[in-house]
Amino acid sequence: MQVASERLIGTGGDVPTEASARSEVVSLTPGQIFWREFKKDRLALASIVFIGLMIVLALSAPLVSRYVAHHPPGHLYLTELNQFNLPTGPSKAFWFGVDDSGRDLFVRVLYGARTSLIVAFFATGISLVIGVTVGLVAGFYRGRVDTLLSRFTDIIMSLPVLLLALGLVAGCGLQAQGCLGGLIKPGLLLVSYVIGLFNWPYISRLVRGEVLRLREKEFVEAARAAGAGDVRIMTREVLPNVFAPVLVYTTLIIPNNILFEAALSFLGIGVPPTTPSWGKMLSDAGSIFTVAWWMMVFPGLFLFATTLAFNLVGDGLRDALDPRARR
């Protein structure tokens, strides 16, 4: 009141009209509010730029290999091995050096990014489809349906994931025709299926908890009173409201899937040996790390930076979408 009095009396200025006061009030959409909060996190913005750069490099790996590095991914440069048959380090021609077989490590790291990102995104997509569907149905219908689906989710979560993944990948990868009459064949899809089929329970739990809370809200009751069916309410009313937490969790499980694929490849049962993979590169570098440090450092740095970037983006999304979680 004192400030207003000074503005009206003490300064002798014009009295602000109601229209001018209304013009100073700017309404923001939810998207604008989200972007205003998200852009405050410089690390998250830098991580998005890095992830975008990695995706571009992964997609353009054949072009980079042909026109920039001038080295095909599988070509053996035996002249780059010394007299003891050990690889040589980074040079002007081979930026990251060569591996123990004489292949350009820079080119293989780019192709390894393709492998890791393809497996991570495809496996995450499988987990999202299964987890969101199960969690949405269980939380909306409750009762016996919720009990049945929740107990099934508990069973999946209690399984030794790594041991089962090792068994499935090894069993389906031993034969060229794969499993289930050739339906699942060895390669990137097999690893993606295994990772995706064991990670969906966590998404399901998250979605179920959110749906249990949302189904009692007034907008759901209004939709039901207007004659909307269960499927329409779940897909048009409830599902859009669980998008934010699912989006945040998705950015957090993508790096876990990248590390899972790297672990399987490190153990020798991930993608085929002919397919470049960061985990397989780290496995190959373990025996000669003391004399060829670049074989472990460069794939390890790319793996670390990519997983860190996804985690930072997830933290930024969480802080922007949930004000209570802001640091």
N, C-alpha and C positions, 0 to 999 in steps of 0.2 A: 504493500500500500504506500509506503514511504517513497519507493522508487517511482511508482506511478504518479504520486503527487508532485515530485520534482519534475517529472516529464511534462506534466500538465501546467504547473503553476510556476515552478522555479525557473525553468528555461524559457518560458514564454513561447514555446513552439506550438505547432499545430496539433490539435487533438486528433489521435488516430481514429479513423472511422471503423465501423464494424466490418466493412468490406475489406479494408486494408489489413485488418487483424486476421481475417479468414485467409487472405492470400498468403500470409506468412506460414500457415500450417500446411506442411507438405505430407501427403499420405504416401506410404511406401508399400509395395506389394511384398508378399512373403519372399519372393525371389530376390527382390532388391535388398531386403533385410538380411537374407542369407549371404548375398555377395558382399554387403558392407562389412559383415562380421568376418567372413572367410578371408577377404583380402588383407585383413590385419595380420594374418599369420604368414609372414614372409617365407618361412621354411616350407609350408604347405604349397605356396605358389611356386617356389623353386623346385619342389618335388614334382609338381605337375609338369613343369617344363622338362625336367629330366626324364620323366616317364614318356612324355610325348616324343622326345628325342630318341629314346631307346626303341620305341615302336617304329619310328621312321627308319632308324638304322637296321632294325630287324627285317622290316619289309623290303628295304632296299639292299639287303646283304648281297644278292647276286650282282647288282649293279656296282656296288662298292668293290666287290671281289674282282669284277672284270675291268672296270674303268679307273679305279683309284689304286687299289693294291696290286692289280695285274697278276693275281695269284688265285687259281681255282681252289676251292675248299679242300678237295681230296688229293691234290697233286703233291707228290713227294719230291722234295728238293734235297736229294741225298748229298749234294755238294755243301749244304749248310751243316752237315754233321762233321765233327772234327775227326782226328785220327783215332780217337778212342770210341767212335760211334756215338758221341754225346752231342746234343743239340747246341746251337750257338744262340747267343742272347740277342736282345734288341739291336737293330741296326737301321741304316737308312732305307734299305730295301725291305726289311722285315721289322715293322715297328714294334711288335710284341715278341720278336724272336720266333723260333720254330719249336715244335714239340719233338718228342723222342723219335718220331717217324719222319721228321723233316717237313712237316706241313706248316703253313703259315698260321701262327697262333692268333694273329689279329683277325683274320678271316674266320677262323673257327670260333672265336669268341662272338662275333656277330651272328653266325649261324646258331651258336648256342643260345643266344638271346631269343631267336625265333622259336627254338624248341621250348625253352622255359616259359615264354609268354603264351605260346599256343596251348601248352598243357595247363598252365595256370588258369587262363581265361575259360577254356573249355571245361575243365574240371569244376571251376567255380560256377559256371552256368548249370551244370548238372546238379550240383549241390543246391543251387538256388531254386530250381524247378521242383525238386523233390521236397526240400525243406520248407519252402513257402507253402506248397500244397498241403503237406501233412500238418504243419502248424496251424494253417488257416482253418482246415476242417476240424481239427481237434479242439481248437479254442472256441470255434463258433458253436459247435453242436454239444460240446461238453458231455457229461454223462458217460454212457458205455463206450461211445465212439472215442471220447477223449481218453478214457482208461485204456482201451485197446491200443490206440495209436501211441500213447505215452509209454506204455510198457514195451511196445515194439521198439520205440526210440531208445529206451533204456537198455534194451538188449544190444542194439547196434553200438551204443556208446561204451558198453562194457567189454566189447570184443577187443582183443589185442590187434590193433589196426596194422601196425608195422609187420607183424608176423603173417597176418592174413594177406596183406599186400605182397609180401615176399612170395608167399605160396601161389597166389593167383597169377602174378606177373611171371613167375618162373614156370608154372604149369602151362599157361597159355602161350608162353614164348618159346617153349621147347620144340613145338611143332610148327611148321610153316603155315598150316591151315588154321591154326589158332584153336579157339574153343567154340562150343555150341554150334558145331557143324560149319565153322567158318564165319559165324556171325561176328565174333570178336577175334581180330587178328593181331599179331604182335606189332608193336609200333607205338606211335604217339597216342592213338585212340585208346589202346589198351591201358596205358598208364593213366590217361585222363579218366577213363571209366573207374578204375580202381580208386583213384584219389577222390573223385566226386561221390562215389557210392558210400564212402566212409566218413565224409565230412558234413553231410546234410543234417544229422541230428542236432548240431549246435544251432543252425539257422532255424530249425523247427522249434526248438525250445524258445528262442527269442520271439518268433512270430506268434507262437501260442500264448505267451505271456501278454503280448500287446493286444491280441485279439480278445482275450478274456477281459481285459480292461475296456476295450472299445465297444464291445457288443452291448454294454449296458448304457451307452451314451444316448442322449436325446435324439441325435440325428439318425441313429439306427432305428429307434422306436418310431420316429416320424416316417422313415422309409417303409417300415413294416405296416404302419397304419395306412399309408398310401397304396398298399397292395403289392409292394415289391416282393418277389420271391427270395428264397435263401441264396440262390446263386447270384442274383443281381445285387443283393445287399453285400455279399462277401466280396464280389469283384468291383462294384462301383462305389461302395461306401466305406468298407473296412480296409480293403487292400491298399488303396491310395494313402491311408493314414499310417500304414506300417512301412511305407517306402523309405522314410528317413532313417530309422534304425537299421533296416536291412542294407541300405546303401553304405552306411558307416561300417557295418560288420563285414560287408563284402570287400571293402578296401583293406580290411585287416586279415581276411583269410586268403586273399590272393598271394601275399608273400609267404604264408604258410604252405600253400600249394607249390610255390616255386621251390621252397626248401625241401618239401616232400619229394618232388621229382628229382631234385639234386641228390637227395639221400638214396633214393632207389638206384639212380645212375651211378652213384659212388660205390654202391654195393655190387654193381655189375649186372643188375636185372631190370634196369629202367628201359630207356629207349634203346634201339638196336645199336651195336658198336659203330656202324657206319654213319649214324646220325650224331652230329656234334651236340654236346650237352655240357653245361658248366660242371655238373656233378661228375660226369665221366672224365672231364679234363682234370679236375682235382684229384680223382682217383688215380689217373695215370701219372700225375706229378708227385704222388706220395713216395715213390721209390727213388726218385732222383732229385728231390727238392733241394738237397744240399749243394748240388752242382748246377741245377737249372731252376733257380728260384722263380724266374718269370713264368714258368708253366703253372705255378700255383698262385702267384700274386695277381696276375691280370684277371683270370676267371674269378678268383675269389673277390677281388675288388668290385667287379661288375655284379656279382651275386649279392654282395653286401650292400652296394649302393642301391640296387633295384628294390630289394626287400625293405631297406630303410626308407626309401622314397614312398612306397605304398603305405607304410606305417605312419609316416608324417602326414600324408594326405588324409588318412583315416582319422588321425587326431584332429586335423583342421576341420574336417567335416563334422565330427562330433561336437567340437566347440561351437561351430557356427549354427548347427541345427538344434542343439540342446543348450540353452543358456545356463542351466544348472550345472553343466559339466565343464564350463569354461574355467581355464586355469587363472 
